[in-house]
Amino acid sequence: MERIFSGVQPTGNLHLGNYLGAIRNWVRLQSQFECLYCVVDLHAITVPQDPLELRANTREVTAGLLAAGIDPTNNIIFNQSQVSGHSELAWIFNCVARLGWLNRMTQFKEKAGKRRDNATVGLYAYPNLMAADILLYQATHVPVGDDQKQHLELTRDIAQAFNSMFGVDFFPEPEPVIMDDAARVMSLRNGASKMSKSDESDYSRINLTDDGDTIALKIQKARTDPDPLPYSAEGLEGRSEAENLIGIYAALSDTSIAETCDEFGGENFSKFKSRLTEVAIARLVPIGEEMRRLAGDVSYIDSVLSEGAERARHLANPVLNEVKRIVGLL
Ligand code: TYM
């Protein structure tokens, strides 16, 4: 049986990048595979968090997954810290992964910046915890955005190294599942940087909780260039803002970039932006409304998380016991 695992950090708003790059694919995959979707609160604390906000964000992100259409009865939705096996396996992987491998991780370099000595050890070892998340369930496929590719490669290296250190064929080498059209959603203010929760400008991203007027305003203000839209995807080369908006349109309306160029080629941005606004509002506003409604029902959200954790532990425990046996832990 193929098994899907993926995770999202509860650090602030879910945005269009999370939705198009990952969550919408989680929804698609749920009917075909056994899926575990995890709100990774232990990853969130690798940088400072306000405890009250962390709790609220964990619930809000859970509400977002449910509102996007993930069914918590057929899938497992849970938060990472409720299943202690993640931390236990991460420690074992700290003793498998090499400093040299972690030193190559671009996300650590970006996040730690110039103040590297001040970064937490947790931020540095973050990819080992991510490998533990996936391998604790012997997951075979991991649907993520493009920015997680390097962490997935490291997960494969760790699985391979563990198997060869102990002469076993225990961990699978999980495959990333990356959907091409919106694998990398860029900032609405700068086509060269990724849409992200940490961008200071709220105009750089569309949040899943934004109302229709806010979405319209953000699209209206989104940066473009002076040329009309191209007739084919090749014409997007060197036009990162146009490419981003067309990619977003294609993903939101379930068409391709080529078809979108076909439809809007030769038009100016204002006409395209009004169509994009319509599509974005039709797709996102219902999710935002449902998310707000669910987030208000704290006891329901908490019950989804605790039931999910119970089921996750049930899958994780035999794997962890076997790992301990392989390693020689009594
Ligand atoms: P996180 O919380 O940053 O993002 C969650 C998912 O959203 C995708 N994503 C994007 N996709 C396209 N364009 C963007 N601008 C964009 N921004 C975010 C991410 O690729 C991700 O799929 N380390 C992970 C969380 C994690 C995880 C895991 C993922 C922890 N353990 C195990 C998979 C498997 C992260 O920080 O995602």
Boltz pocket constraint, residues with backbone or C-beta under 6 A from the ligand:
constraints:
  - pocket:
      binder: B
      contacts: [[A, 5], [A, 6], [A, 7], [A, 8], [A, 9], [A, 10], [A, 17], [A, 18], [A, 19], [A, 20], [A, 21], [A, 22], [A, 23], [A, 40], [A, 43], [A, 129], [A, 130], [A, 133], [A, 134], [A, 142], [A, 143], [A, 144], [A, 145], [A, 146], [A, 147], [A, 148], [A, 151], [A, 182], [A, 183], [A, 184], [A, 185], [A, 186], [A, 194], [A, 195], [A, 196]]
      max_distance: 6.0
